[in-house]
Amino acid sequence: MKKNRVLVLALMIFGFYTIIAQTSNMITTSFGSIHYKTFGKGEPLLIINGGPGIDSEGFSSLATLFKDKYMAIIYDQRGTGKSNLKTIDSTTLSMDLLIDDIEILRNHLNIKKWVVLGHSFGGFVAQHYASKHSDRIKGMILSASGGIDLEIFSYMSANIHIRMSDMDRDSLRYWSKKINEGDTTYLAKYKVGKLRAPTYLYGNEYIEQIAHRLTQSNPEIRNLMLSDLSKNNYDWSSPMSKFNSPVLIIQGRQDLVGSETAFKAHNVYKTSKLVLLNECGHYGWLEQEEKYTAEINSFIENLH
């Protein structure tokens, strides 16, 4: 009986990560390696996960939702998960290098064009990729994306702040300070993740899954990528105003990414559709799975 209870608890906490991929592969590169997984067969759908500095494993549950219709592809961005990076510094981590990796993956899989889905920070990566390789994209999906520029950083902290109690904010400062002082234990990371997770969600059902995912962040990679964003002050408005492939912008109404960010992108793209999901935070496929997947399936089907 005790063994069964332990198993059930493990499934509850790690259920977000227990989807078995059809294939798991590694591409060896001059700078290290790129690890990727594919789910299903058919139209290629590249899923670029959020972060920065977090692996793709938490997106297995998203990829598996589409495996019966498409070949969904997830990959660990350089230096995260099983993607090895020999040297981690500002010369090996940048937006330009992230999209170079996407091209390595596309050529490795012998794909001429694919549908690209970028979630959260992955939306930045998807748009940067589109600004350089628009001819490789059949359609683009921006899922709870960071936006067409970096305006999100002017309000994101305030949106997180207002969703937490005074006690939670005090606890967050305490555990964040311990981490900054060198506490790299899972417990410290989990405490921070558990405090931040509710701010990403509409309800309480997925707090444990998100809390665990937030513990997977590599702070060194995260800081280097944020530095690259800040240094270059990326704004994709001009190149994306010329982007001709269809675009789906899908986001929760209650996402801490403000709806105005989605509307701003929608106004730039000539061929975009904007979908706002009610009673939904940052993870549409978790809190509004049926509507989220239906919109994406419809979008991809109409690309033909």
N, C-alpha and C positions, 0 to 999 in steps of 0.2 A: 504493500500500500504506500509506504514512504517513498519507494522508488518511483511509483506512478505519479505521486505529487511533485517530485522533483522534475520529472519529465514534462509534466503539464506546465510548470512554472518556466522551465527553459523555453518551451514553445511559445509561451506568452511573451517573453522578453525578446527572444531572438527570431520570432516568426517572420519578421520583416526581412530576414536574411537567409531563410532556409529553402528558397526556391532552387531547384537543381537545373543548371543550364544544360542545354543540349551539347555545347562544345565550349571548352575553355582553352585558350591558346596564348602563346607568347611570341612577340616579334622581337628579335634581337636587333639592336640599333648601335650606332657608334657611341651614343651617350648612355646606353643602358638597355632598357627593354620596355615594351608596351604590352601590358596584359589586357586581353579582351575576352568577352563571352558573347556567343550568339544564341538566340532563342528562336526556334521555328525556321520556316523557309518562306521565300516569296519576296515581295517588295522590301528592299532594305530600309530600315528605320534606325538611324543613329540616335542614341539617347545620350546627351551630354549632361552629366550630373552636376549638382550644385557644389558649393564649397566657398572659397577655394581651399585646397589642402585636404579634401576628404575623398576616400575611395568610392568606387561605383557599386559596391556590394549592396548597399541599401536600395539600389534601383533595380535589383533583380525582380522584385515584386511588380514593378511597373512594366518591365520588359516582358514578363510572363503573361501579362494581360493581353499582349498583342501577338503571342507566339503562334496562335492558330491561323493568323491571317498574313503575317509578315515575318521577315527575318529581323528581329529586334536585336540591336547590338549595343552593348555597354562596354566601357573600357575604363581602366584606371588612368586618370590624368598623370602626367609625368611626376615621378617621385612619390605617388600615393599608392596604397594597396600593394599589389604585386608588380607594379611598374617601377623598375629600378632606375635610379638616376645616380650615375657615378659621382657627380659633383653637384652639390646643392648651393647655388648662389645666384646673384642677379644676372650672371651670364648664361645660366641654364634654365631660368624660369622667367617667362614673359608671355604675353598674349600671342605674340607672333610665333613663338616656339610651340605653344599649345596647338595652334592651327596647323603648324607643320606636322605635328604628330597625327592629326586627323587625316591629313593627306597621305601619310605613311600607311595608316590603317586602311584608307579607301583603296589605295593602290595594291596593298597586300591582299585585300579581299576581291580585287578585280571588279570593282563597282564603278560604273560610269557616272551615274547620278543616284542620289539617295534623298530620302526625306530626313530632315535634321530636326530633332527636338531638343531644345535647350531649356533646362529647368533652373530657375534662380540665377546663380552665378553662371551656370551653363548657358543661360540666355545671352549673357555678354559674349561668351565664347562662340556661340552659334552665329551671332551677328557679326563678330569680327571675322569669322570664317566666311560668312556670306559676302562681306565687303571685299574679300580677296579672291574668293572662288565661287562666285555666283553661278557660274556655268555648271557647277557640280551639284547644285541643289534643285531638286524637283519641287520641293515645298518645304516651308519652315514652320515649326510650331514653337511658340514662345510660351512656356509654362511657368507661371508665377515668376516671370523674368525680372531681372534687375532693371531693365528699361533700355531705352534707346541711347541714353547717356548715363552719367554718374550722379544724377540728381538724388537718387535714392539715399546716398550717404549723408545728405543734408537733413534727413528726417527719420532714418531707420532707428537710430538709437532712441529717439523720443518715442517712437511707436512701441518699442520694446519696453521702455521705461513706464509708459502709461498702463501697460497690461500687467504690471507686477505690483504687489503690495509693498509697503514700506519694509516689512519684515523680509520679504523675498529679496528686495534690493540690497538690504544689509547683508543677507546670507550670500548673495551673489558676489558682493564686494569682498567678503571674507574668503570665500573659496577661490575667487580669481586671484586674490593677493597671494594665497598659498601656492597656487600654480606658478605665478610670476616669480616667486621666491625659490622655485625649484621642485615643488611637489608634483611629480609626474605620475602618481599612482592613479589607478583606474577609479578609485573612490573619489578623489578630488575632481577628476574630470566628469564623473557621473553626477556629482553634486551640482556642478555648474550646468551640465546638460539637463538635469531634472528641473532646475529652476528656469531655464530658458525655454524648454520644450513647449510649455503651455502657450507661450506667446506666438508660436507658429501654428497653433491649432484652434479650431472653432470649439471642439469638444474635448473630452478627457480620454477618449478611448485609446489614442495612440501615443500617449505621453511616454510610456516606457520605451517604445521603439525609437522615437525621436531622440529621447535622452541618450540612449545607447549610441545612436548614430553620431550625435554631437561629440561623443568621447573619442571618435575616430579621427578627429581633425589633427593635422600636423601643423603646429603653430608656426614653424620656420617657413614652410612652404606657403602657408596662408599669408604671412607677413610680407614675404617677397612678392607674391602676386598682388597684394593690395598696394604695395609700393609701386609696382609697375603701372597699375591702374591710375594711381595718384599722379605719378610722374608724367604720364602721357595724356591724362585728362580726356579719355576716350569719349567721343561723341560720334555715333554712327548715323546721325540724321541725314547728312548729305549723301553718302553712298547708298543708304537704304531707301532714300526717296527715288532712286533709280532702279531699285530691285523689282524685277518683274514677275518672279515666281509667287504663287499664292502663299499667304501667311495666315496662320491661326494664332491668335493671342487668347490664351485661356488662363483665368485667374480666379481665386476665391474672392468673394465680396468682402470677407472678413480677414483677408490676408494682411499681414503687417506691411507688405509691399502695397502702397496706396493705389487705389483704383486710378488715380490721376496719372500714374506712371504707365498703366496699360493704355489709357486713352491717348496719352502723348505719343506712344509708339503707333497706335492705331491711326492717328492723324498723319503720320509720316509715310506709312506703307500704302501704296496705291491699291493693292489687291488684298487687303487684310480683312479678316472677320474677327470681331471681339466677342468673347463669351465670358460672362461673369457668373460664377457658380455661387448660389446662396447657401448659407450655413456651411461655409468652407473657408479654411485658412490657407496655409502655404502648400499643402499637399493634396491636390485635387483628386488623385487616384486613390487616396486613402479615405477621405471624408465624403467624396461624391463620386465614387467609382463608376457607377452606371452612366451618369451624365458625362463625366470626363472622358471615358473611353468611347462613348457613342459619338461625341463631337469629334474626337480624333479619328475614329474609323471613318466617319462621314467625310471628313476633310481629305483623308488619303484616298478614299475611293473616288472622290470627285476630281482627283488630279489627272486621271486617265482620259 
